[in-house]
Amino acid sequence: MTTAIQLCRSARIGFSAMLILFCTQALAAGMPASDTVVGRTLEAPVNTRPLEEKFWWSNEWYEQGVLPTPSNHEVTERQVSYVNPLDGTEVPAILYRPATPGKYPGVLFQHGRRGLDDLVQRLPRRMAARGFVVLAPDVYSARFIEKFPMEHLVETEADTNAGVDFLMRQPDVSTSKICLYSHTRGGYYTLQVAVKHGRQNQEVACYVASYPHWQDPNAVEPMQVYRYAVELNELSIPTMVFIGEYEQYQRRRSIETAVKAMRDAGGNVRLITYPGVGRGFDFRPGGVRTFADDLAAKDATMRAADFMREHLSPWVEP
């Protein structure tokens, strides 16, 4: 078939009618029109789950055309620091909040392997713009760790944990509990805060993460691919996770395996997979950013905000 297709592509005027007919049939039988895309189905994806199982379904939108109005706030930020009481380490952080005076629910955002750089700072800022007080600890600067470290320093988990107490002491936080919010390796830090440090169902009401590293970063390679962090078996607070369909295989496998195990155990966990995007859809810079990245990032930010607001609402203090 390959030889026949090559012959058809090189056909010139003057070939016999029989050859023209053969080429037409060969093209119709499977030769793609594109010279670079092979095997793409022409049918649109479908989701045949019953409507009651489609958590994202909105009759107000589908039938009436009504879209939810997002909460938007101008954001202020200030540099702060707090001390990890276990070893006296001073942890620098940025505290974001709406510029409008008042109290707002509390969220702790933990960065991942790239640290709290300019790209990543957009994430806690966007959440503060939804109407939250957001603390973003910089646990790498606290211990002079360069960005993108290969190894994981266990002591940094306690640095994140100490941020919970600092955030809850802020006079403009309106809730007696907070939510944990993170991406990449930050999802491992916040998992340890919730489970190992015992914050879930105490000071922490919910857990949200984008493509989290759900395994001990120091674990051996087979554990990275075929297992997930054991603490996930004990994560009992409402959980929401976002990934892209092109997420790295070893990360996606551990996330999906953990989510299934958590659901089988009766856990309140939701995994949202965005089509057309991969790792970094929430912070990729403009030079490489795609339309799909923006769609996914906006939707994830709104869904995370709604999720955290829902689970913090019972803990709003008078």
Buried (B, 14 or more C-beta within 10 A) or exposed (E): EEEBBEBBEEEEEEBEEEEEEBBEEBBEEEBEEEEEEEEEEEEEEEEEEEEEEEEEEEEEEEEEEEEEEEBEBEBEBEEBEBBBEEEEBEBBBBBBBBEEEEBBBBBBBBBBBBBBEEBBBEBBBBBBBBBBBBBBBBBBBBBEBEBEBEEBBEBBBBBBBBBBEBBBEBEEBBBBBBBBBBBBBBBBBBBBBBBBBEBBEEBBBBBBBBBBBBBBBEEEEEBBEEBBBEBBBBBBBBBBBBBBEBBEEBBBBBBBBBBEBBEEEEBBBBBBBBEBBBBBBBBBEEEEBEEBBBBBBEBBBBBBBBBBBEBBEEBBEE
